[in-house]
């Protein structure tokens, strides 16, 4: 079992930056790919970014955040990050961290096995 705890959300102005963190605990000795997803009110939870277990491995971004968001991980700290720059009001959502029982990342929500509780990001115009 793996527990995930997100932090770093909050209120930002358009154009600002925020950095989300996701700390993993539990069976962190296994090789998990990690992903970030978000869910806006009244919408489905959608893919944001994902990263393989191995540092320097594959990374994927949703088109809507490409060039503005950066996912990274520190396996020694069991932590994954999402650096969000040039924030827009449409980035407003609850952001969720997810872990997959595979070292290979996926953009599919259903392929993730563990989820955090989420952290709210609100971007004002």
Secondary structure as GFF3:
##gff-version 3
##sequence-region A 1 125
A	DSSP	beta_strand	2	7	.	.	.	ID=ss1
A	DSSP	beta_strand	10	13	.	.	.	ID=ss2
A	DSSP	beta_strand	18	26	.	.	.	ID=ss3
A	DSSP	beta_strand	33	39	.	.	.	ID=ss4
A	DSSP	beta_strand	46	51	.	.	.	ID=ss5
A	DSSP	beta_strand	59	61	.	.	.	ID=ss6
A	DSSP	beta_strand	69	74	.	.	.	ID=ss7
A	DSSP	beta_strand	79	84	.	.	.	ID=ss8
A	DSSP	three_ten_helix	89	91	.	.	.	ID=ss9
A	DSSP	beta_strand	93	100	.	.	.	ID=ss10
A	DSSP	three_ten_helix	109	111	.	.	.	ID=ss11
A	DSSP	beta_strand	114	115	.	.	.	ID=ss12
A	DSSP	beta_strand	119	124	.	.	.	ID=ss13
###
